[in-house]
Amino acid sequence: MKPIVTLIIFVFCCQAAHAQETEILNKIGNRVRNIGNSGNRSDTISFEHRDDKKDSIGIYYKYLDSIRSIPFDSSINDFDKYFSVPSYYQYLGNNGAAAYPIIYQPNAKPGWDAGFHAYDVYRFKLEESKFYKTNRPFSQLCYQLASGKEQMIKAFHTQNPRPNIGFGFDYRLISAPGFFVTQNTNHKSYRLFGNYQGKRKRYAAYLILLGNTIKASENGGIVADSLLKDPNLKKRFSVPVNLGNASLYQPNPFQSSVSTGNIYKDFTVFVRQSYDIGKKDSIAINDSTTEYLFYPKLRAQHSFTYSTYNYLYKDDKADTAVYKNWYDTIVKIGTDSFFVKEKWSVMSNDLSLFQFPDTKNSGQFISAGVKFENIKAQLKNGTRHFYNFIIHGEYRNKTRNKLWDVLAKGEFYVNGLNGGDYSIYATIARHLNNKLGDIGLFFKNVNRSPSFIFNNASSFNFKNAGISKKENIISFGAEINNRFIKLSFKNHIISNLAYFTDYYHTATSSRLINLLQLSASKKIKITRYWNLYTDITFQQTDGSAPIKVPLLFTRNRLAYEGIFFKNLNLCTGIEARYITPYEAYNYSPLMGQFMPQDTFKLKNLPDISVFLDFRIKSFTAYIRAENLNTVNFSNGFGFTNNNFAAPHYPTQGFIFRFGIQWAFVN
């Protein structure tokens, strides 16, 4: 993959260089022709004033199944844009380690699901793919370096060589050896995308190729929390851990192999084609150019998706006592390695028909369709084949005056592996005015089969009876968003939730779970240049429920920001993230699952960071000093007062982080 990415970047750099060379030669020729034509002096050269607007670009994007165009965000005041893990996630002490959202998000998707989601935050996903519309080729290269030899590389390019053709790619590499033994991660993700529309605007096609490779070593946490206070263990690689052959491990940012841990790989190809029947029209731009218009009345659409998923846990030198204690499994001494794996392939064909009631409003339509899935699994007891037959429909109306946006859709699994699953989703939104902004309501009800890891046929199901009761999730809420404040309310009602009770045992919740969420986000202008950004979320559920959330999560940024010296966009200040004490999830390395526990209460200090971000035209740089709250003077100065992410999983100490981001407009 590295040679391919290097070749792609090289090609686009050559393209940019060629474009700039042509522009420079043209300018030189124009200036030479101006010699002798500037006033009465024939021996002077006329210099033209630089026009900054020539470097500007208009760039918008749409998600795969969305009709709303979103402008490209070039702001610099939120580190969530640059880092791989959002601030509202909890991850196990290293960039690339297993993570889960602190602000609870139910798994509300019906149908087949393998059940491995601890690393989803690092994956490129089909439903998050974007298609861009830009008037000039646009590229972006990002590099981030942090303490502990942590690195992250991102590359992005998009262009529309013609108004009806667009293509581009995304690439991201995360490499982090970690601060503790057997904690190294190495993740690679790529996405190629393209779209085409016929000259007469009847035919359209979309293509997406994406893949993810997740490599994460697992150390099972440190042996004892008290070891962090040992003055002889300030170098955290000397702290004993539960898994990973600690005595032989050496941190190396160029070593991507995993001797103890999880290796997940997935690949997806998606092709969508559509053909419209409707009303033709055209506008003559000039004598030789005609702009064709088309107003669809009926659309036939076919979507093809093929995905493969590989899940592997291995331990080259397993500690038999740990596996016996945690998983009630005997590891044979003398074998090459202990491993558990399974493979999946899913192929689906979806045929849909769209009808547009309003000829001149393509944002209003009714659709209905059928989808057939072929599923192949390589499990512990051999190869098995499954299928799903699904029907679905949708109504959408974004009114021509742009004030109302209504969406109602549903799907039902008629037969197959997940027969009886369904999803119903409805939203209604209204733009009030520029002052009051937007208000929206939503409702969702999902009936889903438990993820396949809860099935006794799964390779990762150890001695558990299969869980067949379907989970039912009802979510509803409202959101207000304007220039003064953003407020949201959500309520989740969940029955028959399947979960892990410990490292490998599974269960179904026998009680109805009700979870309430209230969130607010506000920018408070203190002075001309000082601003306070505050985000706060309140969550409440029954303490005995298998869902564990803090009562309060808040993130606050006090920033000095503005534009100085015409081109310097500056943002600097301090950031604090705080989570109220709660019984945080434990983690099962082999299963790749977070599970509830009631013996450990997470009581962390606020995470404190200072930052300096700036942009000069298309160049952006940022510097951060993170986890200042870990400073400790008890055994001499050091950043050893670690916070925790889970029982026996300390987070990092002090981290210095530096990154650059450079955009190229060709």
C-alpha positions as CSV (number, residue, x, y, z in Angstrom):
1,M,0.0,0.0,0.0
2,K,2.9,2.4,0.8
3,P,4.2,2.3,-2.8
4,I,0.7,3.0,-4.2
5,V,0.2,6.0,-1.9
6,T,3.6,7.3,-2.7
7,L,2.9,7.0,-6.4
8,I,-0.4,8.8,-6.1
9,I,1.1,11.7,-4.2
10,F,3.9,11.9,-6.7
11,V,1.5,12.1,-9.6
12,F,-0.5,14.9,-8.0
13,C,2.7,16.8,-7.1
14,C,3.8,16.6,-10.7
15,Q,0.4,17.8,-11.8
16,A,0.6,20.7,-9.5
17,A,4.2,21.6,-10.6
18,H,3.1,21.4,-14.3
19,A,0.1,23.7,-13.6
20,Q,2.3,26.2,-11.7
21,E,5.0,26.1,-14.4
22,T,2.5,26.9,-17.1
23,E,1.0,29.7,-15.1
24,I,4.5,31.2,-14.5
25,L,5.5,31.0,-18.2
26,N,2.2,32.7,-19.2
27,K,2.8,35.5,-16.7
28,I,6.4,36.0,-17.9
29,G,5.2,36.2,-21.5
30,N,2.5,38.7,-20.5
31,R,5.0,40.9,-18.6
32,V,7.5,40.7,-21.5
33,R,4.8,41.9,-23.9
34,N,4.1,44.8,-21.6
35,I,7.6,46.1,-22.0
36,G,7.4,49.5,-23.6
37,N,3.6,49.7,-23.1
38,S,3.5,51.4,-19.7
39,G,3.4,55.1,-20.0
40,N,6.0,57.2,-21.8
41,R,9.0,55.0,-20.7
42,S,9.7,52.2,-23.1
43,D,12.4,50.5,-20.9
44,T,10.2,49.7,-17.9
45,I,8.4,46.5,-16.9
46,S,4.9,46.7,-15.6
47,F,4.4,44.6,-12.4
48,E,1.0,43.3,-11.7
49,H,-0.4,43.3,-8.1
50,R,-0.9,39.9,-6.6
51,D,-4.6,38.9,-6.3
52,D,-5.2,36.7,-3.3
53,K,-8.5,35.7,-4.7
54,K,-6.7,33.6,-7.3
55,D,-5.7,31.2,-4.6
56,S,-9.2,30.8,-3.3
57,I,-11.3,27.8,-3.8
58,G,-14.9,26.8,-3.5
59,I,-15.3,23.3,-2.2
60,Y,-18.4,21.5,-0.9
61,Y,-19.3,17.9,-0.2
62,K,-22.2,15.6,0.2
63,Y,-22.5,12.3,2.1
64,L,-23.5,9.2,0.1
65,D,-27.2,9.3,0.8
66,S,-27.6,12.9,1.6
67,I,-28.9,15.8,-0.5
68,R,-27.4,18.6,1.6
69,S,-24.2,20.3,0.4
70,I,-21.8,21.2,3.3
71,P,-19.0,23.7,2.9
72,F,-15.4,22.5,3.6
73,D,-14.4,23.5,7.2
74,S,-11.0,25.3,7.4
75,S,-11.3,26.5,11.0
76,I,-8.4,25.9,13.4
77,N,-9.9,26.2,16.8
78,D,-10.9,22.6,17.5
79,F,-8.3,19.8,17.9
80,D,-10.9,17.2,17.2
81,K,-10.4,18.0,13.5
82,Y,-6.8,16.9,13.7
83,F,-6.7,14.0,16.1
84,S,-7.9,10.5,15.4
85,V,-10.0,10.2,18.6
86,P,-12.8,12.7,19.3
87,S,-12.7,14.4,22.8
88,Y,-15.9,12.6,23.8
89,Y,-14.3,9.2,23.5
90,Q,-12.4,7.2,26.1
91,Y,-9.4,5.3,24.8
92,L,-7.0,2.9,26.6
93,G,-4.0,5.1,27.0
94,N,-2.5,5.1,23.5
95,N,-3.5,6.6,20.1
96,G,-5.0,3.7,18.2
97,A,-6.0,1.7,21.3
98,A,-9.5,0.3,21.9
99,A,-12.0,3.1,22.5
100,Y,-15.7,3.8,23.3
101,P,-17.8,6.9,23.3
102,I,-18.3,8.5,26.8
103,I,-21.5,10.1,25.4
104,Y,-23.5,6.9,24.9
105,Q,-24.4,5.8,21.3
106,P,-26.5,2.7,21.0
107,N,-25.7,0.2,18.3
108,A,-28.9,0.9,16.4
109,K,-28.3,-0.9,13.1
110,P,-30.4,-3.9,12.1
111,G,-29.0,-6.9,10.2
112,W,-25.7,-8.7,10.2
113,D,-23.0,-7.4,12.6
114,A,-19.9,-9.4,13.6
115,G,-19.8,-7.5,16.9
116,F,-16.3,-6.0,17.0
117,H,-16.5,-2.2,17.5
118,A,-13.7,-1.3,19.9
119,Y,-11.7,0.1,17.0
120,D,-14.5,1.6,14.9
121,V,-13.3,5.2,15.7
122,Y,-10.2,4.6,13.6
123,R,-11.9,3.0,10.6
124,F,-13.0,4.6,7.3
125,K,-16.6,3.7,6.9
126,L,-18.8,3.5,3.8
127,E,-21.7,5.6,5.3
128,E,-19.2,8.4,6.1
129,S,-17.8,8.7,2.6
130,K,-18.0,12.1,1.0
131,F,-18.3,13.3,-2.6
132,Y,-16.8,16.7,-3.3
133,K,-17.6,19.5,-5.7
134,T,-14.7,21.9,-6.2
135,N,-13.8,24.5,-8.9
136,R,-10.1,23.7,-8.6
137,P,-8.1,20.6,-7.7
138,F,-7.5,20.5,-3.9
139,S,-4.9,18.5,-1.9
140,Q,-4.1,18.4,1.8
141,L,-1.2,16.7,3.5
142,C,-1.0,16.4,7.3
143,Y,1.8,15.1,9.6
144,Q,1.6,14.9,13.4
145,L,4.4,13.9,15.8
146,A,4.0,13.4,19.5
147,S,5.9,12.1,22.5
148,G,6.6,8.4,22.7
149,K,7.4,8.4,19.0
150,E,3.8,8.6,18.0
151,Q,3.1,9.6,14.4
152,M,0.0,10.2,12.2
153,I,0.0,10.9,8.5
154,K,-3.0,12.0,6.5
155,A,-3.3,12.7,2.7
156,F,-6.4,13.9,0.9
157,H,-7.1,14.9,-2.7
158,T,-10.2,15.8,-4.7
159,Q,-10.8,17.4,-8.1
160,N,-13.5,17.8,-10.7
161,P,-11.6,17.8,-14.1
162,R,-15.1,18.4,-15.7
163,P,-18.3,19.6,-14.1
164,N,-19.8,16.1,-14.4
165,I,-16.8,14.1,-13.1
166,G,-15.2,14.1,-9.7
167,F,-12.7,11.8,-7.9
168,G,-10.2,11.7,-5.1
169,F,-8.7,9.7,-2.3
170,D,-8.2,9.7,1.5
171,Y,-5.3,8.0,3.4
172,R,-4.4,7.9,7.0
173,L,-1.7,6.1,9.0
174,I,-1.5,6.0,12.8
175,S,1.6,4.6,14.4
176,A,2.1,4.7,18.2
177,P,4.5,2.5,20.2
178,G,2.8,3.6,23.4
179,F,4.2,4.4,26.9
180,F,3.6,1.0,28.4
181,V,4.7,-2.5,27.4
182,T,2.9,-4.3,24.5
183,Q,0.8,-1.2,23.7
184,N,1.9,-0.4,20.1
185,T,-0.6,0.3,17.4
186,N,-0.4,0.6,13.7
187,H,-3.5,1.4,11.7
188,K,-3.8,2.1,8.0
189,S,-6.9,3.3,6.2
190,Y,-7.6,4.3,2.6
191,R,-10.5,5.4,0.5
192,L,-10.8,6.0,-3.3
193,F,-14.0,7.7,-4.5
194,G,-15.4,9.0,-7.8
195,N,-18.7,10.1,-9.3
196,Y,-19.9,10.7,-12.8
197,Q,-23.0,12.3,-14.3
198,G,-23.9,12.0,-18.0
199,K,-23.9,15.1,-20.2
200,R,-27.7,15.0,-20.4
201,K,-27.9,14.4,-16.6
202,R,-29.9,11.2,-16.9
203,Y,-27.3,8.7,-15.9
204,A,-25.2,8.9,-12.7
205,A,-22.6,6.6,-11.2
206,Y,-20.7,6.4,-7.9
207,L,-17.7,4.3,-6.9
208,I,-16.0,3.8,-3.5
209,L,-13.1,1.6,-2.6
210,L,-12.0,1.5,1.0
211,G,-10.0,-0.6,3.3
212,N,-8.8,-0.7,6.9
213,T,-6.0,-2.5,8.6
214,I,-6.1,-2.4,12.4
215,K,-3.1,-3.7,14.3
216,A,-3.2,-3.2,18.1
217,S,-1.1,-4.9,20.7
218,E,-2.9,-5.8,23.9
219,N,-1.2,-5.9,27.3
220,G,-4.3,-6.6,29.5
221,G,-3.5,-3.6,31.7
222,I,-0.8,-3.2,34.3
223,V,-0.4,-5.9,37.1
224,A,-1.2,-3.5,39.9
225,D,-2.1,0.2,40.0
226,S,0.2,0.9,43.0
227,L,3.2,0.3,40.7
228,L,2.7,3.7,39.2
229,K,3.8,5.3,42.4
230,D,7.1,3.3,42.6
231,P,10.0,5.9,42.1
232,N,11.9,3.1,40.3
233,L,9.3,2.7,37.6
234,K,9.1,6.3,36.3
235,K,10.0,4.8,32.9
236,R,6.6,3.2,32.2
237,F,8.1,0.4,30.0
238,S,9.4,-1.1,33.2
239,V,5.9,-1.5,34.7
240,P,4.8,-5.2,34.6
241,V,1.7,-5.9,32.5
242,N,-0.6,-8.9,32.2
243,L,-0.1,-9.9,28.6
244,G,2.6,-9.7,26.0
245,N,5.9,-11.2,27.0
246,A,7.0,-8.0,28.7
247,S,10.7,-8.9,29.2
248,L,11.5,-9.1,25.5
249,Y,9.4,-6.1,24.3
250,Q,11.3,-3.0,22.8
251,P,9.3,0.0,21.6
252,N,10.0,0.8,17.9
253,P,7.9,3.2,15.8
254,F,8.9,1.3,12.6
255,Q,7.8,-2.0,14.0
256,S,4.2,-2.7,13.0
257,S,4.0,-6.4,13.9
258,V,1.7,-7.6,16.7
259,S,2.9,-10.5,18.9
260,T,0.0,-10.2,21.4
261,G,-3.2,-8.5,20.3
262,N,-5.8,-7.9,17.6
263,I,-5.5,-7.6,13.9
264,Y,-8.7,-6.6,12.1
265,K,-8.9,-6.1,8.3
266,D,-11.7,-5.1,6.1
267,F,-12.2,-4.1,2.5
268,T,-15.3,-2.7,0.7
269,V,-16.2,-2.0,-2.9
270,F,-19.3,0.0,-3.6
271,V,-20.8,0.8,-7.0
272,R,-24.1,2.7,-7.5
273,Q,-25.7,3.5,-10.9
274,S,-28.9,5.3,-11.6
275,Y,-30.9,6.4,-14.6
276,D,-33.6,9.1,-14.6
277,I,-36.7,9.6,-16.7
278,G,-38.2,13.1,-16.7
279,K,-38.4,16.5,-18.3
280,K,-35.5,17.9,-20.5
281,D,-34.5,21.5,-20.7
282,S,-31.5,23.6,-21.8
283,I,-30.0,27.0,-21.6
284,A,-27.8,28.4,-24.4
285,I,-24.7,29.9,-22.7
286,N,-23.3,31.2,-26.0
287,D,-23.2,30.2,-29.7
288,S,-21.1,27.1,-29.0
289,T,-22.0,26.1,-25.4
290,T,-25.3,24.8,-24.2
291,E,-26.1,23.9,-20.5
292,Y,-28.4,20.9,-20.4
293,L,-31.0,20.8,-17.6
294,F,-33.0,17.8,-16.5
295,Y,-35.9,17.4,-14.0
296,P,-36.3,13.8,-13.0
297,K,-39.7,12.2,-12.5
298,L,-38.7,8.6,-12.1
299,R,-35.3,7.0,-11.2
300,A,-34.1,3.5,-11.2
301,Q,-31.1,2.8,-9.0
302,H,-28.9,-0.2,-8.4
303,S,-26.3,-0.4,-5.6
304,F,-23.7,-3.2,-5.4
305,T,-21.6,-3.7,-2.2
306,Y,-19.0,-6.3,-1.6
307,S,-17.2,-6.4,1.8
308,T,-14.7,-8.7,3.5
309,Y,-13.9,-8.8,7.2
310,N,-11.1,-10.6,9.0
311,Y,-10.8,-10.8,12.8
312,L,-7.7,-12.3,14.5
313,Y,-6.5,-12.4,18.0
314,K,-3.1,-14.0,18.7
315,D,-0.6,-14.4,21.4
316,D,2.8,-15.8,20.3
317,K,3.9,-16.6,23.8
318,A,0.7,-16.9,25.9
319,D,0.7,-17.0,29.7
320,T,-1.4,-20.0,30.4
321,A,-2.3,-18.8,33.9
322,V,-3.9,-15.6,32.6
323,Y,-5.9,-17.4,29.9
324,K,-7.1,-20.0,32.4
325,N,-8.1,-17.3,34.9
326,W,-9.7,-14.8,32.4
327,Y,-11.1,-17.2,29.7
328,D,-11.2,-20.6,31.4
329,T,-9.1,-21.8,28.5
330,I,-6.0,-24.1,28.5
331,V,-3.2,-22.9,26.3
332,K,-1.0,-25.6,25.0
333,I,2.6,-25.0,25.9
334,G,5.1,-25.4,23.1
335,T,2.8,-24.4,20.2
336,D,3.7,-21.6,17.9
337,S,1.0,-19.3,19.1
338,F,-2.5,-19.1,20.6
339,F,-5.0,-17.5,18.2
340,V,-8.7,-17.1,17.5
341,K,-10.0,-16.0,14.2
342,E,-13.0,-15.7,11.8
343,K,-13.6,-14.4,8.4
344,W,-16.7,-12.9,6.7
345,S,-17.7,-11.8,3.2
346,V,-20.9,-10.0,2.5
347,M,-22.3,-9.3,-1.0
348,S,-25.5,-7.2,-1.5
349,N,-27.5,-6.1,-4.4
350,D,-30.1,-3.3,-3.9
351,L,-32.6,-2.2,-6.5
352,S,-34.7,0.9,-5.8
353,L,-37.2,3.1,-7.6
354,F,-37.6,6.8,-6.9
355,Q,-40.5,9.0,-7.8
356,F,-40.3,12.8,-7.7
357,P,-43.7,14.5,-7.2
358,D,-42.5,18.1,-7.7
359,T,-40.8,18.4,-11.1
360,K,-38.4,21.2,-10.1
361,N,-37.6,19.9,-6.6
362,S,-35.3,16.9,-6.6
363,G,-35.2,17.2,-2.8
364,Q,-38.7,15.7,-2.6
365,F,-39.0,12.0,-3.5
366,I,-40.6,8.7,-2.5
367,S,-38.5,5.5,-2.9
368,A,-39.0,1.8,-2.5
369,G,-36.6,-1.0,-3.0
370,V,-35.5,-4.6,-2.3
371,K,-32.0,-5.8,-1.2
372,F,-30.6,-9.3,-1.2
373,E,-27.5,-10.2,0.9
374,N,-25.2,-13.2,0.5
375,I,-23.1,-13.9,3.6
376,K,-20.2,-16.3,3.9
377,A,-18.5,-17.1,7.2
378,Q,-15.4,-19.1,8.1
379,L,-15.9,-20.0,11.7
380,K,-14.4,-22.4,14.3
381,N,-16.6,-25.2,13.0
382,G,-16.1,-24.6,9.3
383,T,-17.6,-22.5,6.6
384,R,-21.3,-21.5,6.7
385,H,-23.5,-19.6,4.3
386,F,-26.4,-17.2,5.2
387,Y,-28.6,-14.7,3.4
388,N,-30.9,-11.8,4.1
389,F,-33.8,-10.5,2.1
390,I,-34.8,-6.9,2.9
391,I,-37.4,-4.4,1.7
392,H,-37.1,-0.7,2.4
393,G,-38.7,2.6,1.6
394,E,-38.1,6.4,2.1
395,Y,-39.9,9.7,1.9
396,R,-37.9,12.9,1.7
397,N,-39.0,16.5,1.3
398,K,-36.6,19.4,1.5
399,T,-38.9,22.2,0.5
400,R,-38.0,24.6,-2.3
401,N,-37.9,27.5,0.1
402,K,-35.3,25.6,2.2
403,L,-37.3,26.0,5.4
404,W,-38.6,22.5,6.0
405,D,-36.8,19.2,5.9
406,V,-38.8,16.0,6.4
407,L,-37.4,12.5,6.3
408,A,-39.1,9.2,7.0
409,K,-37.6,5.8,6.1
410,G,-37.7,2.2,7.1
411,E,-36.4,-1.2,6.3
412,F,-37.6,-4.7,7.2
413,Y,-35.7,-8.0,7.1
414,V,-38.3,-10.3,5.5
415,N,-36.3,-13.5,5.8
416,G,-32.8,-14.9,6.4
417,L,-30.2,-14.8,9.1
418,N,-31.6,-11.6,10.6
419,G,-35.3,-12.2,9.7
420,G,-37.6,-10.0,11.7
421,D,-35.1,-7.2,12.2
422,Y,-36.4,-3.7,11.3
423,S,-35.6,0.0,11.5
424,I,-37.9,3.0,11.5
425,Y,-36.5,6.5,11.4
426,A,-38.2,9.9,11.1
427,T,-37.0,13.5,11.4
428,I,-38.6,16.9,10.9
429,A,-36.6,20.1,10.9
430,R,-37.5,23.7,10.4
431,H,-35.4,26.8,9.8
432,L,-37.0,29.6,11.8
433,N,-34.9,32.6,10.9
434,N,-31.3,33.8,11.0
435,K,-31.6,34.7,14.7
436,L,-33.4,31.6,16.0
437,G,-31.7,29.2,13.7
438,D,-33.0,25.6,13.3
439,I,-35.1,23.3,15.3
440,G,-35.5,19.6,14.7
441,L,-37.2,16.5,16.1
442,F,-36.3,12.8,15.5
443,F,-37.6,9.3,16.3
444,K,-36.0,6.0,15.8
445,N,-37.0,2.4,16.6
446,V,-34.7,-0.5,15.8
447,N,-35.3,-4.2,16.3
448,R,-32.1,-6.1,15.8
449,S,-30.5,-9.5,16.2
450,P,-27.7,-9.5,18.7
451,S,-24.2,-9.2,17.1
452,F,-22.9,-12.6,15.8
453,I,-20.3,-12.7,18.6
454,F,-23.2,-13.6,20.9
455,N,-24.0,-16.6,18.7
456,N,-22.6,-19.9,19.9
457,A,-21.3,-20.6,16.4
458,S,-18.9,-17.6,16.6
459,S,-15.2,-18.4,17.0
460,F,-15.1,-15.8,19.7
461,N,-17.9,-17.3,21.8
462,F,-16.3,-19.4,24.6
463,K,-18.7,-21.9,26.2
464,N,-21.8,-19.6,26.1
465,A,-25.3,-20.5,25.0
466,G,-26.3,-18.5,22.0
467,I,-28.4,-15.3,22.6
468,S,-31.4,-15.1,20.3
469,K,-33.6,-12.5,21.9
470,K,-33.7,-9.4,19.7
471,E,-32.6,-6.1,21.1
472,N,-35.2,-3.3,20.7
473,I,-34.0,0.3,20.8
474,I,-36.3,3.4,20.9
475,S,-34.6,6.8,20.6
476,F,-36.2,10.2,20.3
477,G,-35.2,13.7,20.9
478,A,-34.9,17.3,19.8
479,E,-32.2,19.8,18.8
480,I,-32.0,23.6,18.7
481,N,-29.1,25.1,16.8
482,N,-28.5,28.8,16.3
483,R,-25.7,31.3,16.5
484,F,-26.1,31.8,20.2
485,I,-26.3,28.2,21.5
486,K,-26.8,24.6,20.5
487,L,-29.1,22.5,22.7
488,S,-30.1,18.8,22.3
489,F,-32.2,16.3,24.2
490,K,-32.1,12.5,23.6
491,N,-33.8,9.6,25.3
492,H,-32.9,5.9,24.7
493,I,-35.1,3.0,25.8
494,I,-33.4,-0.3,25.3
495,S,-34.7,-3.8,26.0
496,N,-33.0,-7.2,25.8
497,L,-29.5,-5.7,25.5
498,A,-26.8,-8.3,24.9
499,Y,-23.5,-7.7,26.6
500,F,-20.4,-9.3,28.2
501,T,-20.6,-9.7,31.9
502,D,-16.8,-10.4,32.2
503,Y,-13.9,-11.4,30.0
504,Y,-15.9,-14.0,28.1
505,H,-19.4,-14.7,29.6
506,T,-22.4,-13.1,27.9
507,A,-25.9,-12.2,29.1
508,T,-29.1,-10.4,28.1
509,S,-30.4,-7.6,30.2
510,S,-33.7,-8.6,31.8
511,R,-34.8,-5.1,32.6
512,L,-35.8,-2.1,30.5
513,I,-32.9,0.4,30.3
514,N,-33.8,4.1,30.1
515,L,-31.0,6.6,29.4
516,L,-31.5,10.4,29.3
517,Q,-29.0,12.8,27.6
518,L,-29.0,16.6,27.7
519,S,-26.3,18.5,25.9
520,A,-25.4,22.2,25.4
521,S,-22.7,23.8,23.3
522,K,-21.9,27.5,23.5
523,K,-19.4,30.1,22.4
524,I,-19.0,32.9,24.9
525,K,-17.3,36.0,23.7
526,I,-15.4,37.6,26.6
527,T,-13.5,40.3,24.8
528,R,-12.6,41.1,21.2
529,Y,-10.0,38.3,21.1
530,W,-10.9,36.1,24.1
531,N,-13.5,33.4,23.6
532,L,-14.7,30.5,25.8
533,Y,-16.0,27.4,24.1
534,T,-17.9,25.1,26.4
535,D,-19.6,21.7,25.7
536,I,-21.5,19.9,28.4
537,T,-23.5,16.7,28.4
538,F,-25.6,15.3,31.3
539,Q,-26.5,11.6,31.2
540,Q,-28.6,9.6,33.6
541,T,-29.5,5.9,33.8
542,D,-30.1,3.3,36.4
543,G,-26.9,2.5,38.2
544,S,-27.5,-1.2,38.0
545,A,-27.9,-1.2,34.2
546,P,-25.1,-2.7,32.1
547,I,-24.6,0.6,30.4
548,K,-22.1,2.8,32.3
549,V,-21.9,6.5,31.7
550,P,-20.6,9.5,33.8
551,L,-23.3,11.8,35.1
552,L,-21.5,14.8,33.5
553,F,-19.0,15.3,30.7
554,T,-17.7,18.7,29.9
555,R,-15.0,20.2,27.6
556,N,-14.0,23.8,27.8
557,R,-11.5,25.9,25.8
558,L,-10.4,29.4,26.7
559,A,-8.9,30.7,23.5
560,Y,-7.2,33.9,22.4
561,E,-8.0,34.1,18.6
562,G,-8.2,36.4,15.7
563,I,-6.7,37.4,12.4
564,F,-3.5,39.4,12.7
565,F,-1.1,40.9,10.1
566,K,-3.7,40.2,7.4
567,N,-2.8,36.5,6.9
568,L,-2.1,35.1,10.4
569,N,-5.1,33.2,11.8
570,L,-4.1,32.5,15.4
571,C,-5.8,30.5,18.2
572,T,-4.0,29.8,21.5
573,G,-5.2,29.0,25.0
574,I,-6.0,26.3,27.5
575,E,-8.3,23.3,27.2
576,A,-9.8,21.2,30.0
577,R,-11.9,18.0,29.8
578,Y,-13.6,16.6,32.9
579,I,-15.6,13.5,33.6
580,T,-17.5,12.9,36.8
581,P,-16.6,9.7,38.7
582,Y,-18.3,6.6,37.4
583,E,-17.8,2.8,37.1
584,A,-16.0,2.8,33.8
585,Y,-16.0,-0.3,31.6
586,N,-13.4,-3.0,31.9
587,Y,-11.9,-4.4,28.7
588,S,-11.5,-8.0,27.4
589,P,-8.5,-8.1,25.0
590,L,-9.2,-11.4,23.3
591,M,-12.9,-10.5,22.6
592,G,-12.2,-6.9,21.8
593,Q,-15.2,-6.0,24.0
594,F,-15.9,-3.4,26.8
595,M,-17.9,-4.8,29.6
596,P,-19.6,-3.3,32.7
597,Q,-18.0,-3.8,36.2
598,D,-18.8,-2.6,39.7
599,T,-15.5,-2.9,41.6
600,F,-13.6,0.1,40.3
601,K,-14.7,3.7,40.2
602,L,-13.0,6.0,37.8
603,K,-12.0,9.3,39.6
604,N,-9.8,11.2,37.3
605,L,-8.5,14.8,37.5
606,P,-9.5,17.1,34.7
607,D,-7.3,16.6,31.6
608,I,-5.5,19.9,31.1
609,S,-3.8,21.0,27.8
610,V,-2.4,24.2,26.4
611,F,-2.3,24.8,22.7
612,L,-1.1,27.1,19.9
613,D,-2.7,26.8,16.5
614,F,-2.1,29.1,13.6
615,R,-2.7,29.3,9.8
616,I,-1.0,31.4,7.3
617,K,-2.9,31.1,4.0
618,S,-2.9,27.4,3.2
619,F,-0.3,26.4,5.8
620,T,-1.5,25.3,9.3
621,A,0.5,24.3,12.3
622,Y,-0.4,23.3,15.9
623,I,1.5,22.7,19.1
624,R,0.0,21.1,22.2
625,A,1.2,20.3,25.7
626,E,-1.2,17.7,27.0
627,N,-2.0,16.0,30.3
628,L,-0.4,18.8,32.4
629,N,-2.6,17.5,35.2
630,T,-0.3,14.5,35.7
631,V,2.5,16.5,37.2
632,N,3.8,15.0,40.4
633,F,6.3,16.2,43.0
634,S,6.1,13.4,45.5
635,N,9.2,11.5,44.2
636,G,10.8,14.4,42.5
637,F,9.4,16.3,39.6
638,G,7.7,14.2,36.9
639,F,4.4,13.6,35.1
640,T,3.6,10.4,36.9
641,N,0.2,11.1,38.4
642,N,-1.6,9.2,35.6
643,N,-5.4,9.2,35.0
644,F,-7.1,6.0,34.2
645,A,-9.2,4.9,31.2
646,A,-10.4,1.5,32.7
647,P,-9.4,-0.8,35.6
648,H,-5.6,-1.2,35.4
649,Y,-5.4,0.9,32.2
650,P,-3.6,4.2,32.9
651,T,-3.5,6.9,30.3
652,Q,-0.4,8.8,29.2
653,G,1.6,11.2,31.2
654,F,2.8,14.5,29.7
655,I,2.6,14.6,25.9
656,F,4.1,17.2,23.6
657,R,2.4,17.2,20.2
658,F,3.3,19.0,17.0
659,G,1.5,18.9,13.7
660,I,1.4,20.6,10.3
661,Q,-1.2,20.7,7.6
662,W,-0.6,22.0,4.2
663,A,-3.3,22.6,1.5
664,F,-2.5,22.8,-2.2
665,V,-4.8,24.5,-4.7
666,N,-3.7,23.5,-8.2
